Amino acid sequence: MTWPFLLFLALELAVFGWWTLLTLRVTSRLVGDAAKRAGRLLPGPSSVLSSMSDWVRDPSESAARRALAGSTALMATLFLISNYA
C-alpha cells in the first residue's frame, strides 16, 4: 500500500464517520419528534412521515440538511472514485 492510497482511505473513513454522526443525529431527532407527536415510545409510520416532512420544511434545520446532503454526496463520490480508479 502506498501512502496516497492510505491518505485516501483515511479521508473516506473520516467522511463516513462524519456522515454516520449526522445521520444518527437526524434520525434520533426525527424519532423523538414522532414519539412526542404520537404520544408513545414507538411511533407509527404516519407520525414518522409527518416528522420527516416537518424537518424538511423547517428553516432552522437547513444547515443540518445541507450538511447531510453534502456529506452524502462527498461519500458517494469518494466511493465511486475508489471503485473505478
RAKA-V417423 format. One record per residue. N is the residue number from 1. NEAR is the number of other ideal C-beta (glycine too) atoms within 10 Angstrom. Layout:
N:NEAR + N:NEAR
This chain:
1:6 + 2:7 + 3:7 + 4:8 + 5:11 + 6:10 + 7:10 + 8:15 + 9:13 + 10:10 + 11:13 + 12:16 + 13:11 + 14:11 + 15:19 + 16:15 + 17:11 + 18:16 + 19:18 + 20:12 + 21:11 + 22:18 + 23:13 + 24:10 + 25:13 + 26:17 + 27:10 + 28:10 + 29:14 + 30:19 + 31:16 + 32:12 + 33:18 + 34:22 + 35:16 + 36:12 + 37:16 + 38:16 + 39:8 + 40:11 + 41:7 + 42:9 + 43:21 + 44:11 + 45:8 + 46:11 + 47:20 + 48:17 + 49:13 + 50:16 + 51:21 + 52:14 + 53:10 + 54:14 + 55:16 + 56:10 + 57:9 + 58:11 + 59:6 + 60:7 + 61:15 + 62:11 + 63:9 + 64:15 + 65:14 + 66:10 + 67:15 + 68:17 + 69:11 + 70:14 + 71:19 + 72:14 + 73:10 + 74:16 + 75:16 + 76:12 + 77:11 + 78:18 + 79:13 + 80:10 + 81:11 + 82:13 + 83:7 + 84:6 + 85:7
